[in-house]
């Protein structure tokens, strides 16, 4: 009997086939490809969090919607709201992701909010983290 079976996406069996587009767009006129489903998922999470709802042409509900916090004062209530917002949005849009921990840290001096998202991919032994600065 298999306990805790690991699922390998079919796209990961072809290491020379691009799965997604890498971030940031650093090359002029050329997109950098990702070749594993884990790297593509990480870039999709970053893209989702940095996109505002209504910004994508054919998908108006796609996006993290964090511009509403841009000119708010940094307080424990706001940081808690951001943390809850990130957790609920990622859980709804990315069912293949298990959130291990979400930390939102605000610096009142520089007015920068840092969101650290620690996650794992369901049915795979892959854990990773994302750090995004707002401000």
C-alpha positions, 0 to 999 in steps of 0.5 A, a space after each residue: 500500500 502506498 502512503 502519501 503518494 506523490 503525483 508528478 505532472 505529465 509536463 515535468 517528464 519533458 524537460 525541454 518543453 516550456 510550461 509557462 512564462 518566467 517572471 520578471 520579463 527581463 529580456 527585451 522582446 523575448 519571454 523566458 520560459 519555465 520548464 517545470 510545473 512548480 516554477 510555472 505555479 510560482 510565477 502564476 502566484 506572483 502574477 496573480 498577486 501583482 495583478 489588479 482585478 479588472 486589469 486582465 482583458 478576458 478575465 476581469 475577476 483575476 487578481 489579488 486586489 491589493 491596491 486598495 491597501 496602498 494608501 492605508 496607514 500601517 497598523 495591526 488591523 490592516 496587516 491582519 486584513 492583508 494576511 486574511 485577504 491573501 490566504 482566502 484569495 490563494 485558497 480560492 484560485 489555486 486549489 493545488 496550493 497548500 498555504 503553510 504560513 502567510 506573514 505580512 510585515 509592515 514598516 511604518 518608517 519606509 511605508 513598505 509592507 512585505 508579504 511572505 507566503 510559504 506554500 507547498 504543492 498538494 500531492 507533491 513534496 515541493 515547498 517554496 516561498 514568495 516575498 512581495 513588497 508593496 508600497 
